[in-house]
């Protein structure tokens, strides 16, 4: 390599250089009042805007910020010049362009800024997962800093799709208490006409290793899974659930979540949302008027009715914290899930594995809400981004042309009845749909744990709705060794796997979909249970218990388990009660109370340690969120708690000197 080979000196036009120019045509619309009373930053901002080419005569318009998670470089024909990290952010700029056109038509001065986001699917099983959950807090901080950097902006349109970008954006907008804000959900990737969805396709390695796929089949399936270039994955994972929750909060327009990416209706959601944000601003309706304790409860109810991702147990409390609302705790989640029936049949919960676009076509969030309000489960008096109450929105939806036409289209295009995707409570009960989440306690998880009980294989649940598994443990101190055990045949039907060290202090609370998906899509996987202090992808299924607290590296009992220990798991999928207990060894079985005493006296597992390459910034995130209340408080940064902890620590250090 040399500089002569790096620079292409054959292009003579590089020497055709201009060192000055006349500058933009026209003049700034300045007045003596502006020059005397406005800060210099306002005036310099107009200079910059003229330099970027905006008509200087229009620079006194009210400002609107369009902020999103664009990634990749998309050419005019839609083909990539540079790839994004995932489809969920690759086409976001196209939605923001529609929003910008509407803003201009409405005589607003549009600005656009971007905070891109990673892909949890891309980083599964890699060290990139160490940055996944911590990224959410970082993104929220940068979003907020950008929004505050346009101090005269009164309206904000946020556009995001996926697992960390959308929760981070909602956290940021929730903290903009005195501005008018709205979310444009990035929709869903189209499903392939034939082939696997984007969740199942992540298991082709495990299925090939188990002899259940040929190399040719795996290669073909891997190519086909994402049938459009934009949108979130076709299952109700964290991306889809976050979109649904945004709508449940009243922060997104009715029937905007899970729209088919790249289609005309997808673009119209962006245009309509921009019109709504401007109307809110004109009426003086701001975020604090919409995000209330009642709105948070509505979002929890919608989450339960859809059977959403357990990751929202981390994200919704964080959104509530940013909004200044009460943060839902385990008791609140349990109460809501006991009250609310699951009504939606989509991937990964079933019973029929419809892609999420079909949920949109069947009526989406407002259709589910029609059923919920008949049950008296919604706070209908809350204000939403339409400028109307939830009751008024649902009254409109019930008789709307939009509802009728999309439901008819689902039958015409896919030969699927909308009431088979979004069911009435009566039909859902008849088909065996159970509530979403159970929070098992026990001597392994004294602070609690989470299992998506809807996703346990139905054949493993008895006639009373009970899942019961008692077996010897196979213990792993890292996800990598656990997945190797699955692929090499060391895990068998009937095993209970324990994977420790995956909490915030160990891996940044990694997502272990590599494990759960492998167990789901091998023929014997439904006979295996998994217990971990890590978390799961929203598409995870099976008897998988996560969020075990305290985490192993904080001295939690899970970190003291050994190979061969007897573990008993009991989950009542109807009452939403559960337990996960160590009961001694094969030589000496004991009761749960005695098991707790034995674990307390044990040393931690000798292989337990933070991941060797855990980044320093993730270690810092883990410490800050721990000082703020930890995972059961949403992994937030609570400035008051952190400052108090630091002050106490500094005082103790000074006194020790």
N, C-alpha and C positions, 0 to 999 in steps of 0.2 A: 504494500500500500504506500502511496505517496500523494502529496497534495495535487500533483499534476493529473493523477488518475481520478481523484475525487471531484475536482472542478472540471466541468466540460467546457473547454476553451473553444470548441468549434462553433458555439453560438455567438455570433458577432453582436447580436442585439443586446447582450449583457452590458456592452459599453455605450449603449444609447441611453444616457442617464440625464435626468432632470433634477436639479438641486433646489429649485424653488418653483412655486406656482402661485397663481392669482388668488386662490382661495374660493370658497363657495360664493355663488351669486346671492344678492340680497343683503338684508341687514337684520340684526337681531331685534326683536320687538321690545326693546328696553324703554323704560320710563324713568323719570327722576325718582319716583317712589321706589322702583326696583333697585336702582343703583345705590340709593341711600340706605334703604331698610332691609334689603334681602342679603343673606350671607354671600360671601364671594363664591362659595361652592355652587350656589344656584346659577350664578351668572356664568361661571366657567363651564358648568354642565351644558348650558345652551351653546357655548362655543364648541364644545365637543360634539354635540348633536348636529350642529351645522356641518362640522367637519366630516361626520359620517354620512352626510348627504340628505338629511331631513330638511324639508322646506323651512327655512328660518322663520317665516311668517306664522308658522303653526306651532311654535315651540312653547306657547303659553297654555296649551291644552292641559287638562288634568292627566296625571300620569297613571298608568297601569303596568304592573310587573307581571310578566309571564315567566314562570320559573319551572324548570323540568329536569329530567334525568337523561337527556340525550347522550348517546354513545355511538361510536362509529362515524364514518363519513359516507353519506348516501348520495349517489348521483341522481340527476333528474329522472332517469329511467327506473330508479329504485334499486339498481344494482350497487353493491358495495364497492367504494374506492378503498375504504379501510373498514374492517369488520368491527362491529360492536362486541361487547362481552356477552350479550344475549339479545334475543328478539324483543324482550320487554322494553329496551331503551333505543333500539335501532331506528324505529320510526316515530319516536316522540316529537322530533323536530317538525314532522309533517302536521301533527296535531297543533303544535304551537304556531305554525304558520297560519293555519285556519283561524286560530284565536287572534293572531295579530291583525289579520285582515278585518275581522269583525270589530276589533278595538279601533282601528283606523276609521272604519265606516261610522262608528259611534262617536267620532270626534275626540278620541282619547289618544294620548301619546304613548305608544306601547314600547316597553323595554323587554328584553329577553336575557335570561341568564341561566346557566346550567351547572348542575352538580351531578355528575354521572354516578352510576352504581355498579356493583359487582354482580355476579351470578352465582347463587348458591349451588346450582346444578353443576356448573363448571368446576367448582372447587371441592366437590364431594370427595372425601378420601385423600385430600392433599393438604399441605400446610397453608394454602390459601384460606381454608376454613377458619384458621385462627383469627382472621380479620373480619369475618362475616358479621356477627352480632355487634362487636365494637364499632364497625363501620356505621351502623345506624345512628349512634350518638354523634359521631363525627359529622355525618351528613347533615343532621339536624342543626348542629352548630354552624356549619358553613352556609346552609340555607338561610338561617336567621341572620347571619352577618351580611349576606348579600342583600336580603330584604331591608335591613336597617341602613344599608348603604345607598338606598334611594329614599331619602328621608321625607320627600313630599308625596310619595306614593300612597294612595288611599285604597286601592283595589288590587288584589293579587289573584292570579289564576295559576294554580299548581298542577302540573301534568306529570304523572308517574304511574308505574305499572306493577313493579315487582317487589321481592321479598324484603329488602332493606331500604330501597329508595323511597317507596311509597309510605311505609311507617315513619321514616325519617322526615319526609315532607309533611306528613300530617302532624308530627310533633312540632315542626317549625311553624306551620300555619296556626296550630292551636295556641301558640304563644303570641301571635299577632292579635292581641285582644281587641284593639281599637281600630282594626282595619277590616275591610270587607274581603273575605277570602272564599275560595271555592276549589274543589278538587275535580280534575278531569281524570277518571280512571283510564288506564291505557288499554283496557280490553283484553281479549283472549286470542291466542294463536289458533288458527283453524286446525281442526283435526284432519289427519290423512284419511282419504276415502277408504284405504286399506292399509293396515299396519298398526303399530303400537302408538300410544300417546307418549308425550314427552316424559312422563313419570316412569311408565313401564319400560321404555327404551333404555333407561339408565341401568336396567338389570341384565342387559344382554351379555355382559361379561360373566356374571354368576350363572346364567342359564347355559351359556356355552361351556363353562367349566363343569357344570353338572350333566353335560351331554344332552341337554334339552333343546339346543339350537345348533345348527351347522354354522360354519364360518360364513357361507354365502347368505344364509338367512339373517344372521346378525348384521352383516354389512348392509343388506337391503333395508332392514328395519331401521337401522341407525340413520340412514339417509332420508327416510320418508317422514319421520315423526313430526317435524315442524312444517306444516303445510302452508304457512304464510310467514312473511318476514318480520311481522310485528306482533305485539301482544304478549301476555303472560301465558305460562303453560296451561294446557287444556284441562287440568284437574283443579279441584278446590284445595290447592296448597296455600302457602302463605300469601302469594301474590293475589290469587283470586279472592281469598278470604279478606285480605286488606281492602280490596276494592268494595266488597260487600259491606264491610264495616264502615268505610267512608260514607257510603250511602245510608247505612243504618244510623250514623251520627247526625245525618242531615247536612253533611258537609259536601255532598255531591248530589247532582240532580237525580230525581227519580228515574229509574230505568237507564242508568248510565254505566253501572258496573258490568263487566264481563261481555261487553259488546264485541262483535267479530271484527278483528283488526283488519284495517285496509278497506273495509266496506263503507258505503256512503253514510250509513247510520253512525259509524265510528267517528267520521269527520263531523257530523252534525252535533254530536255530543260536545265536541270542543267549541263549536260555534255557539250553541245554546248556552253553554256554561259561561262563556265570556259575556254574552248578553246579560246573564243573570248576575254576574259579579258587578257589572256596571250599574244595574238596577238596584242592587243592594247598597252600593256606594251612594247612589242618589237618594235613597230612602234613609240613609244613616244607620243601616243594619250592619253590625260588625260581628266578628267571630265570637265575642263573649256573649252575644245575644243568642247564639246557636248552640255552642258547646257548653252545655249545662249538665248537672248531675243526671237529670232525666234523659238527656241525649245519650250519655254514656250507658245508662241502663238499657235504652232502646238498642244500642249497638250490641250489647251483650245478648239480648234476646234474639236479635237477628243472627248473630254468630251461632247460637245454640240451634236455631231452627234450620240453618244451613248445614250444621255439623262441621264447623270450620276448623282451621289449623290451630293446634295448641300453641303455636308461636304467638298468637294474638293475646295469650295470657301474659306475655312480656310486653307487647306493643300497646294494647289498649290502656293499661295503667300508665304507661309512659305518656300517651296522648292526654289522658286525664290530668296527669301531673302538670304538663305544659299549659293546659287550659285553666289550671287553678281549680279543678274539680276534685271531688273525692275519688281516691284511687281504689278500684274494686280489689278485694282480697279473696282468699280462697273460699271463705264462707259465702261471699256474694256470688262468686262463680257457681258454687254448689247449689245455692238457692235457685238461681236462674235456670241452671240445667235441669233441676228437678221439676220446675214448673213448665218448661218449654218443650214441646214435642219437636222432634226432627221431622222435617217435611220435604227435604230435597234429596233426590236420587241422582247423584253425580259421582264421577271418579274423585276420590278413591273409596268412598264409603258404600256406594251402591244403595239398594240391592241391585239396581241396573246401573252399569257404569257409563252414564251419559257424559260427554264432554261438556264443559261449563257453558259453551256457547248455546247449548240447548236450554240451559237454565235461563239465559237471557231471552231466548225466543219464547220460552214459556211464560215470561212476564217478570223474571228477575226478582229483585228485592221488593218492589211494590206488590207483586203478586203474593209473595210469601207474607208480606205485612197484612194483606187483606184477611188471610186466615188468622194471623196473630191478633188482629184487632177484634175479630169475632170472639176470641177467647179472652179478651180483656187484658192482654199482656203488654200493650204498648201505651206509652205516654203520648197521646195524640195531640196534646196542647203545645208541644215543643215547636219552636220556630225553625225553619229550614232555609236553605239557600235559594229556594224559590221566592222567598219573602213571605211565604204562607206557612200555616201550621201543617204538621204531618197529617192531621185529619183532612184538611182541605186538599192536600196532595193525593191522598188515597181516594177521596170522593171523586176527584178528577180521573184518576187511573181506572176506577171501576167501570166507568162508562166511556172511556176514551177509545178513539179509533186506533190509536197506537197499540193498545192492548189487544184489541180484536184482531188486527191485521198480523201482528207478529205471531200470535198463537196459531192463527190459521196457516201462516207460512211454515211453521214447524211441522205441521201435518203434511203439507204439500211437499216440502223439500226433503224431509227425513222420515216421513211416515211414522212419526212419533206423536202420541197424544200429549198435549201440554200438562194435563192433570196426572200423567204418569211420571213426569219429571218434578213438578211442584205439586205435591199431594195435599189433599185436605187432611186434617188431623184424623178423621175416621179411616180414610184409606191408608194413611201412613201406619196407623196402629194395626190395621188388618194385615199389612204386608210386613209387619215385624220391625219397623224402624224404632230404634231406641234413642234416648237422649245422648248427648254428645260426649261429655267428659266426666271422668271419675277421678277423685283425688285420694289415692290409697295412702294410708298412714301405717306405721308399724315400727318395729325396732330397727329396720334398715332405713326407713325414711321418717324419722320423728318429726321433722318440720313439714313433711308432705312430699308428694310426687304427683305425676299426671299420667293418665292413660286415656287415650281416645277410645273409649269403650265401644263406640259405634263401629270401629274398624277392626275389632276382633272377629276372626272368622266365625260365622254363625254356627258352623258345625261343632265348634268347641264350647258353645254356651248351652247349658241344660234347659229343661222345660221351665225352670223357675227364673231364668235369666241370669244364672250364676256361671261365671268362668272360674274354674278351680285348677290350679297346677301346683303340684308338690313334687320336687325332684332335687337331685344333687346339682350344685352349681358348677359351671365352668367359668372361671374367673380370668379376666383379661385387664391389663393395666393400660391398654391403648387400643384405639379403634383399629389400627393397622394389623395388629396381631389377631384381633377378633375376625376381621374379614378374611384374613389368610386361613384361619381355622375353618370358616364356612366353605371356602373354595377348595380346600384340601381334604375335605371330608371328615374333619375332626368333630364337627357338630352333627348330632343325630336327632331324629324325632324324639321328643320327650325331654330334651335338655332345657335347662334354664341358664342363659348366658348373663353374666355380670360384666359390664364394661365400666371401669372406674377411671377417674382422672380426666373426665371430659367436661367438668364444670368450668366456670369463669377463670379460676386460678390455674387450671391445667391446660386448657386449649382455647380459652376465650368462649367457652360454652359452645363447642362445635356442634354442628348438625350431623346426625349419623344416619342419613338416608341410605348411604351405601350398605349399611347393615340391614336396616328394616326392609329395604326394597329387595335385597337378596333373599331374605326370609319369606317375603310375600310371594315371590315369583319362582321359587323352587318348590317342587311338589310336596316336600315334607315340611316346609317352613311354618305352616300353620300350627304345627305341633311343638314349636319352640317358643319360649318366652324370653324377653330381653329386659334387663334392668340396668339403668345407667344414670349418672348425674349430668350427662349431656342433654341435648334437646333433639327434637326430630323435625324433619321436613314436614310441611303440611300435607304432603301426599303419602306420608308413612301410614302403614296399616299393620295390623297384627297385635298380639299381646305384648305391647312395648311400653314399658314404664320409664318415663324420663323425668327430668327436673328434680331428681332425688336430692333432698336437702336434710342436713347440711351436705355440701359436696365433699368428696373424699379428701381433697387437699386442705379442707377446713376442719379436718378431724371427724368427718361424718362416718357413721358406722359402715356405710357401703365400702369404705376404704380398708375395712378390716376383714372382709370376707376372703375365704380361701376355696380352692378347688375341693369339691366333695362335700362342702357344707350343705345341709338340708335347708331349702327355702320353700316357703308356702305362699302362693299368691291366691287371693280370693277377691273377685270383682263382681259385685251385684250390679248388673247393667241396667236394672230397672230402678232400684232405690239410689243408685249412684253412690254406693258405699264400697270401700275396698280396704284391703290390708296386704302388706308385704313384710313378711317376717322371717328371720333366721331362727331355725329350730334345732340347732346343734348339729351333730354329725351322725353318720350312719351307725357308729358305735354307741353313741349316747344322744338320743333325741330328747329335747327339753321343750318346755312351754315357752311362749313368746316372752314372758317376763324374765325368765331365767336366761333366755337367749340374749336379751338386752344387757344383762349383767356380764355375760361372757364376752360380748363384743366390746363393752366398755373397758374390760381388763386386757384385751388383746392389743398387740402392736399393730401399726398399720402395715399394709402389704409391702413387702420388701421392694417390689418393682414400681411402687407408686411414686411418681415425680411429675413435675410440669413437663410439657413437651419440650425437648431440647432446643427447638428453634422458635419457641414462643416469643413473638416480637416484644420489645420493650414497651411500645405504645399500647399493646394489648394487656401487658402486665399492669400498666398504669390504669387502663380502663377497668380492669378487674378490681383493683384496689379502690378506685373512686366509686364504682357501683356498689361494692361491698359496704363502704362507709355510708352509702345512701339507702341501705336497706336490702340490697341483694336482689336475686332473681325474683323473689316473691313480691318485690316492689317495682318490678318492671325494668331492672337494670338501668335506672335513671341516674342522672347527675343531680343530686339535691344539694344545691350550693350551700344552704344553711347547715345541713348536716356535715358536709365535707369541711367547711370552714371551722365548725365547732370541733370536729375530730382533729384537724390539723393544729388548732390552737391548744387543745388539751395535750396533744403529743409534744408540741414545742415546749409547753410549760413543764411537762414531765422530764424532758431532756435537760432543760435548764436547771431544774431542781436536783437532778442526778449528778450534775457537774460539781 
